[in-house]
Amino acid sequence: AMAVTVAATSAPVNVFAYGETSASSTLFTDTQNISDYATWKDNVWNKKDDQGNLTGEGESYDSSRIILTPGKTAKDLGFAWYSQKKGEPAVKIGKKEDLSDAQEFKGTATEINRSNQKNTYKASNKVTVEGLFEENTTYYYSYTDDVKNPNWSEVQSYTTKKTTNFQTILVGDPQIGSSNELKGSDTAEFYQAQSDAVRNDSFNWNKTLEQAKITAPNASFILSAGDQIDYAGTDSSDGKNVRESEYAGFTYPALLRMLPLATTIGNHESKGTDYKYHYKNPNSEDGLGSTNSGSDYYFSYGNVLFISLNSNNRNTVEHRELLKKAVESNPDAKWKVVMFHHDIYGSGQPHSDTDGANLRALFAPLMDEFGIDMCLTGHDHSYARSYLMADGTAIQYDDSVAINPEGTLYIAAGSASGS
């Protein structure tokens, strides 16, 4: 299983720990032998005609898909998507599938110039909806790039869940494109291998989310601990439009149209600007903890406060300011959960001895200072779960559970695509 289900309840916390490191993956080769892979490759991803020719209409060419993101509270929601022309974007939402009762919410469009292997996008569209959503209710929505000349999308559904005893899905490092073994080679062979890797990783990433939905049918949203894509260059260095091709794969799963997605910024995303264009993250307007890609943000869901820190930014003054604002926004939160990309208490080599160890000195004291209960990370591609940690010390409880324990529990997720 490549995804972890996290349940937020008022129950006791298990306090065991273990970590695991695997050898080189054979998943790239193994994927080619999955029974439905070839059919998916030709009919969905590449979309060939009856003569076996590419039509140019496959899912691999679409980097514009809408992404739902958590709003400031469970009553709110964010929407973000690309379009090939800049207009006045809007989302309409109702409780009837034909949207005859829908309300319309207008947003903003930011001019961009982003391309994948086929399409060029000129606008990043974002809409915020506040105070609308009730618990355990199904809503339907549609969106348009321009309300002045509307071409409304196919209707999608979004079902809210209860805000107590809820589930989330935690994934780490989907890193679409990472299974390309010809890294760093600016050759035709490299870009062909990259295209194959994106296809392979997108297939497995989708399978992971399909299984996660079965495992956690009542999940309220998804948490992704960074490195959603693999190509780590800047905008100017991405001459072959690799990054948006990888985003076509990352945004492909249908579940991302039905569940909000809260991400954090991985080291592979920190130099480019595409991350901040693909998501409408709440409480990010101050730009604290910024790199080119985006900044820290936070939101509340029920009695849990979630905080996403950009661990590529090492300015602890800015992170402390964001944490202070977040905690003050929900002083009654029973649980405080922080997510950032770089695992600081993991077992994956070489990270645990390099950037993990270095960041531990910066981030662990902040977790202690603000009484963070759980810290969710990625980066290692190796699952690990710590003891409860306080002031750099592992706290071992005599029993298998701890009531209102001291310290922070650290979890590092594995690779959610196997890449």
C-alpha positions as CSV (number, residue, x, y, z in Angstrom):
1,A,0.0,0.0,0.0
2,M,1.5,3.3,-1.1
3,A,-1.0,5.6,0.8
4,V,-1.5,6.0,4.5
5,T,-4.9,6.6,6.1
6,V,-4.8,9.0,9.0
7,A,-7.8,9.1,11.3
8,A,-8.3,12.2,13.5
9,T,-10.2,11.3,16.6
10,S,-10.2,11.9,20.3
11,A,-9.0,8.3,20.9
12,P,-5.6,7.4,22.4
13,V,-2.5,7.4,20.2
14,N,-0.4,4.3,19.4
15,V,3.2,4.9,20.3
16,F,5.3,2.2,18.5
17,A,7.9,3.0,15.9
18,Y,9.7,1.5,13.0
19,G,11.3,2.3,9.7
20,E,12.1,0.5,6.4
21,T,14.4,1.1,3.4
22,S,13.9,-0.8,0.2
23,A,16.3,-1.6,-2.7
24,S,15.9,-0.3,-6.2
25,S,12.3,-0.7,-7.5
26,T,11.3,-2.9,-10.4
27,L,8.0,-1.2,-10.6
28,F,8.7,0.5,-14.0
29,T,9.2,-2.9,-15.6
30,D,6.5,-4.6,-13.6
31,T,3.9,-2.1,-14.7
32,Q,4.3,-3.0,-18.3
33,N,2.9,-6.5,-17.4
34,I,-0.3,-5.3,-15.7
35,S,-3.2,-6.6,-17.6
36,D,-5.0,-3.3,-18.2
37,Y,-1.9,-1.1,-18.7
38,A,-1.6,-1.5,-22.5
39,T,-5.3,-0.8,-23.0
40,W,-5.1,2.3,-20.8
41,K,-1.9,3.5,-22.5
42,D,-3.5,3.3,-26.0
43,N,-7.1,4.3,-25.3
44,V,-6.7,6.8,-22.5
45,W,-3.2,8.2,-22.0
46,N,-2.0,8.4,-25.6
47,K,-5.4,7.8,-27.3
48,K,-4.7,6.2,-30.6
49,D,-7.1,5.9,-33.5
50,D,-8.2,2.6,-35.2
51,Q,-5.0,2.7,-37.3
52,G,-2.8,3.0,-34.3
53,N,-1.9,6.7,-34.8
54,L,-1.8,9.2,-32.0
55,T,-4.8,11.5,-32.0
56,G,-3.3,14.2,-29.8
57,E,-6.3,14.1,-27.6
58,G,-5.1,11.7,-24.8
59,E,-5.0,12.5,-21.1
60,S,-1.3,13.0,-21.3
61,Y,-1.8,16.4,-23.0
62,D,-4.0,17.9,-20.4
63,S,-2.3,20.0,-17.7
64,S,-5.5,22.1,-17.1
65,R,-7.5,19.9,-14.9
66,I,-9.2,21.5,-11.9
67,I,-7.9,20.8,-8.4
68,L,-10.0,21.2,-5.3
69,T,-8.2,22.5,-2.2
70,P,-9.3,22.9,1.4
71,G,-10.6,26.3,2.4
72,K,-9.9,28.1,5.7
73,T,-12.5,25.9,7.3
74,A,-14.6,22.8,6.4
75,K,-17.3,25.2,5.1
76,D,-14.9,26.6,2.5
77,L,-13.3,25.3,-0.7
78,G,-10.7,26.4,-3.2
79,F,-10.6,25.7,-6.9
80,A,-7.7,26.1,-9.3
81,W,-7.2,25.2,-13.0
82,Y,-5.3,26.3,-16.1
83,S,-6.9,27.6,-19.3
84,Q,-5.5,28.4,-22.8
85,K,-7.0,31.9,-22.8
86,K,-7.3,34.4,-20.0
87,G,-10.8,35.4,-19.0
88,E,-13.0,35.9,-15.9
89,P,-13.2,32.4,-14.3
90,A,-16.2,31.2,-12.2
91,V,-17.5,28.2,-10.5
92,K,-21.2,27.4,-10.0
93,I,-22.3,25.1,-7.2
94,G,-25.6,23.5,-6.2
95,K,-27.2,20.6,-4.5
96,K,-29.1,19.5,-7.7
97,E,-27.2,17.6,-10.4
98,D,-28.6,19.8,-13.1
99,L,-27.4,22.9,-11.2
100,S,-30.8,24.5,-11.4
101,D,-30.3,25.8,-7.9
102,A,-26.6,26.7,-8.4
103,Q,-24.9,29.8,-7.0
104,E,-22.1,31.3,-9.1
105,F,-18.8,32.4,-7.6
106,K,-16.3,34.5,-9.6
107,G,-12.6,34.3,-9.2
108,T,-9.3,35.7,-10.6
109,A,-7.1,34.8,-13.5
110,T,-3.3,35.2,-13.4
111,E,-1.5,35.5,-16.7
112,I,1.0,32.6,-17.2
113,N,2.9,31.0,-20.1
114,R,3.1,27.3,-19.3
115,S,3.3,24.5,-21.9
116,N,3.4,20.7,-21.9
117,Q,4.2,18.6,-25.0
118,K,1.2,19.9,-26.9
119,N,-0.8,22.7,-25.2
120,T,0.1,26.2,-24.0
121,Y,-1.7,27.7,-21.1
122,K,-2.1,31.5,-20.6
123,A,-4.0,31.7,-17.4
124,S,-4.1,30.2,-13.9
125,N,-7.7,30.4,-12.6
126,K,-8.6,30.4,-9.0
127,V,-11.9,30.7,-7.2
128,T,-12.6,30.7,-3.4
129,V,-16.0,29.6,-2.0
130,E,-16.6,30.5,1.7
131,G,-19.3,29.5,4.2
132,L,-21.3,27.3,1.8
133,F,-20.6,23.7,2.6
134,E,-22.5,21.7,5.2
135,E,-21.5,18.4,6.6
136,N,-22.5,15.1,5.0
137,T,-24.0,16.8,1.9
138,T,-23.4,16.2,-1.8
139,Y,-22.8,19.2,-4.0
140,Y,-22.4,19.5,-7.7
141,Y,-20.2,22.0,-9.5
142,S,-19.1,23.2,-12.9
143,Y,-16.6,25.8,-13.9
144,T,-15.8,28.1,-16.8
145,D,-12.7,30.0,-17.9
146,D,-14.7,33.1,-18.8
147,V,-18.2,34.0,-17.6
148,K,-18.5,36.6,-20.4
149,N,-18.3,33.8,-22.9
150,P,-19.1,30.7,-20.8
151,N,-18.3,27.2,-21.8
152,W,-19.2,25.4,-18.6
153,S,-17.4,22.1,-17.8
154,E,-19.0,18.7,-17.3
155,V,-20.7,18.6,-13.9
156,Q,-18.7,17.0,-11.1
157,S,-19.7,16.0,-7.6
158,Y,-18.2,16.7,-4.2
159,T,-19.6,15.1,-1.0
160,T,-18.7,16.6,2.3
161,K,-18.1,14.4,5.4
162,K,-18.5,14.9,9.1
163,T,-15.9,17.1,10.9
164,T,-15.5,14.8,13.9
165,N,-13.7,11.4,13.9
166,F,-12.7,12.0,10.3
167,Q,-10.2,10.4,7.9
168,T,-7.7,11.8,5.6
169,I,-5.4,10.1,3.0
170,L,-1.7,10.8,3.4
171,V,0.5,10.3,0.3
172,G,4.2,11.1,-0.1
173,D,6.3,11.9,-3.2
174,P,4.1,10.8,-6.2
175,Q,7.0,12.5,-8.1
176,I,5.6,11.9,-11.5
177,G,8.5,11.2,-13.9
178,S,10.9,10.0,-11.3
179,S,11.2,6.5,-12.7
180,N,13.2,7.8,-15.6
181,E,16.7,6.3,-15.0
182,L,18.4,8.6,-17.5
183,K,18.4,11.6,-15.2
184,G,20.2,14.8,-16.2
185,S,20.7,13.9,-19.9
186,D,19.6,16.5,-22.3
187,T,19.1,14.1,-25.2
188,A,16.3,12.7,-27.3
189,E,16.7,9.4,-25.5
190,F,16.2,11.2,-22.1
191,Y,13.0,12.9,-23.2
192,Q,11.6,9.7,-24.6
193,A,12.4,7.9,-21.4
194,Q,10.9,10.8,-19.4
195,S,7.7,10.5,-21.4
196,D,7.6,6.8,-20.7
197,A,8.2,7.4,-17.0
198,V,5.5,10.0,-16.7
199,R,3.0,7.6,-18.3
200,N,4.1,4.7,-16.0
201,D,4.1,6.8,-12.8
202,S,0.7,8.4,-13.7
203,F,-0.8,5.0,-14.1
204,N,0.4,3.8,-10.7
205,W,-0.4,7.1,-9.0
206,N,-4.0,6.7,-10.2
207,K,-4.1,3.1,-9.0
208,T,-2.9,4.2,-5.6
209,L,-5.7,6.8,-5.2
210,E,-8.3,4.4,-6.5
211,Q,-7.2,1.9,-3.8
212,A,-7.0,4.7,-1.1
213,K,-10.6,5.6,-1.8
214,I,-11.6,2.0,-1.2
215,T,-9.5,1.8,2.0
216,A,-10.7,5.1,3.3
217,P,-14.2,5.6,1.7
218,N,-15.0,8.4,4.2
219,A,-11.9,10.4,3.7
220,S,-12.5,14.2,3.9
221,F,-9.5,15.2,1.9
222,I,-6.0,14.2,0.7
223,L,-2.7,15.3,2.2
224,S,0.4,15.2,-0.1
225,A,3.7,15.7,1.5
226,G,5.6,17.2,-1.4
227,D,7.4,16.3,-4.7
228,Q,4.2,16.0,-6.6
229,I,6.3,16.1,-9.8
230,D,10.0,15.2,-10.5
231,Y,11.7,17.7,-12.8
232,A,13.6,20.0,-10.5
233,G,14.7,22.8,-12.8
234,T,13.6,26.4,-13.0
235,D,11.0,27.7,-15.5
236,S,13.8,28.9,-17.8
237,S,15.6,25.6,-17.7
238,D,12.5,23.6,-18.6
239,G,13.0,24.0,-22.4
240,K,11.2,20.8,-23.2
241,N,8.1,21.5,-21.1
242,V,8.7,18.5,-18.9
243,R,7.2,20.0,-15.7
244,E,3.7,20.6,-17.1
245,S,3.8,17.1,-18.7
246,E,4.4,15.7,-15.3
247,Y,1.5,17.8,-13.9
248,A,-0.7,16.3,-16.6
249,G,0.0,13.0,-14.9
250,F,-0.3,14.2,-11.3
251,T,-3.7,15.9,-11.9
252,Y,-5.0,12.9,-13.9
253,P,-6.8,10.8,-11.2
254,A,-10.5,11.4,-11.1
255,L,-10.5,11.4,-7.3
256,L,-8.8,14.8,-7.4
257,R,-12.1,16.2,-8.8
258,M,-14.0,14.8,-5.8
259,L,-11.7,15.3,-2.8
260,P,-9.8,18.4,-1.8
261,L,-6.0,18.1,-2.0
262,A,-3.7,19.8,0.5
263,T,-0.1,19.7,-0.7
264,T,3.3,21.0,0.5
265,I,6.2,22.1,-1.5
266,G,8.9,19.5,-2.2
267,N,12.5,20.1,-3.2
268,H,11.7,19.1,-6.8
269,E,9.1,21.9,-7.0
270,S,10.8,24.7,-5.1
271,K,12.6,26.3,-8.0
272,G,9.8,26.5,-10.5
273,T,6.6,28.7,-10.3
274,D,4.1,26.1,-11.5
275,Y,3.2,24.9,-8.0
276,K,1.7,28.2,-6.9
277,Y,-0.4,28.3,-10.1
278,H,-1.9,24.8,-9.7
279,Y,-3.4,25.2,-6.2
280,K,-5.6,27.7,-4.3
281,N,-4.1,27.3,-0.8
282,P,-5.8,29.1,2.1
283,N,-4.2,31.7,4.4
284,S,-1.1,32.0,2.1
285,E,-1.5,35.7,1.2
286,D,1.3,36.9,3.5
287,G,3.9,34.8,1.6
288,L,5.7,33.6,4.7
289,G,8.2,30.8,4.1
290,S,8.2,31.5,0.4
291,T,10.4,30.2,-2.4
292,N,9.7,30.7,-6.1
293,S,7.0,28.0,-5.9
294,G,4.9,29.3,-3.0
295,S,4.7,29.6,0.7
296,D,3.4,28.3,4.0
297,Y,-0.4,28.1,4.6
298,Y,-2.9,26.6,7.1
299,F,-6.5,25.6,7.5
300,S,-8.8,24.1,10.1
301,Y,-11.1,21.1,9.8
302,G,-13.2,20.3,12.8
303,N,-11.1,20.4,15.9
304,V,-7.8,19.9,14.0
305,L,-5.5,22.7,12.8
306,F,-3.4,21.7,9.7
307,I,-0.3,23.7,8.9
308,S,1.8,23.3,5.7
309,L,5.4,24.6,5.9
310,N,7.7,25.1,2.9
311,S,10.8,23.3,4.2
312,N,12.8,24.5,1.2
313,N,12.8,27.9,3.0
314,R,15.1,27.8,6.0
315,N,14.0,31.1,7.6
316,T,12.7,30.0,11.0
317,V,11.6,33.5,11.8
318,E,9.0,33.4,9.0
319,H,7.9,29.9,9.8
320,R,7.5,30.9,13.5
321,E,5.3,33.8,12.4
322,L,3.1,31.6,10.3
323,L,2.8,29.0,13.1
324,K,1.8,31.8,15.5
325,K,-0.9,33.1,13.2
326,A,-2.2,29.6,12.6
327,V,-2.4,28.7,16.3
328,E,-4.1,32.0,17.0
329,S,-6.6,31.4,14.3
330,N,-7.9,28.3,16.1
331,P,-6.9,28.5,19.8
332,D,-9.3,25.7,20.7
333,A,-7.9,23.1,18.3
334,K,-7.5,19.8,20.0
335,W,-5.0,18.6,17.5
336,K,-2.3,20.5,15.7
337,V,-0.8,18.8,12.6
338,V,2.1,20.1,10.6
339,M,3.1,18.9,7.1
340,F,6.4,19.7,5.4
341,H,8.4,17.8,2.8
342,H,11.8,17.0,4.3
343,D,11.6,14.2,6.8
344,I,13.7,15.0,9.9
345,Y,13.4,11.7,11.9
346,G,13.4,9.1,9.1
347,S,15.5,6.1,8.2
348,G,16.0,6.8,4.4
349,Q,19.5,7.2,3.2
350,P,21.2,9.5,2.4
351,H,18.6,12.1,3.5
352,S,18.6,11.0,7.2
353,D,22.3,12.0,7.5
354,T,22.2,15.1,5.4
355,D,19.3,17.5,4.8
356,G,17.1,15.6,7.4
357,A,19.7,16.0,10.1
358,N,20.3,19.7,9.2
359,L,16.6,20.5,9.1
360,R,16.0,18.8,12.4
361,A,17.9,21.6,14.2
362,L,15.6,24.1,12.6
363,F,12.2,22.5,12.5
364,A,12.1,20.3,15.6
365,P,12.3,23.2,18.1
366,L,9.4,24.9,16.3
367,M,7.3,21.7,16.7
368,D,8.1,21.7,20.4
369,E,7.5,25.5,20.8
370,F,4.0,25.3,19.3
371,G,3.0,22.0,20.8
372,I,2.5,20.2,17.5
373,D,0.9,16.7,17.9
374,M,1.8,15.2,14.6
375,C,4.2,16.0,11.8
376,L,3.7,14.5,8.3
377,T,6.6,14.4,5.9
378,G,8.0,12.7,2.8
379,H,11.3,13.0,0.9
380,D,12.8,9.7,1.9
381,H,10.5,7.5,-0.2
382,S,10.7,5.2,2.8
383,Y,7.9,4.8,5.4
384,A,8.9,5.6,8.9
385,R,7.1,6.4,12.2
386,S,8.9,7.9,15.1
387,Y,8.4,7.6,18.8
388,L,6.9,10.8,20.3
389,M,9.8,13.3,20.2
390,A,10.3,16.2,22.6
391,D,13.5,18.3,22.8
392,G,15.3,15.8,20.6
393,T,14.5,12.9,23.0
394,A,12.4,9.8,22.2
395,I,9.7,9.3,24.8
396,Q,8.9,5.6,25.3
397,Y,5.6,4.9,27.1
398,D,5.1,1.6,29.0
399,D,1.7,0.9,27.4
400,S,0.8,0.7,23.7
401,V,-1.2,3.9,23.9
402,A,-0.6,7.3,25.4
403,I,-3.3,9.7,26.7
404,N,-2.5,13.4,25.8
405,P,1.1,12.5,25.3
406,E,4.1,14.8,25.5
407,G,6.0,15.4,22.2
408,T,5.4,15.2,18.5
409,L,4.8,12.1,16.5
410,Y,6.6,12.1,13.1
411,I,5.5,10.1,10.1
412,A,7.3,9.9,6.8
413,A,5.4,8.5,3.8
414,G,6.7,6.3,1.1
415,S,6.3,6.9,-2.7
416,A,2.7,7.1,-3.7
417,S,3.4,6.1,-7.3
418,G,6.3,3.7,-6.7
419,S,8.4,6.0,-8.9
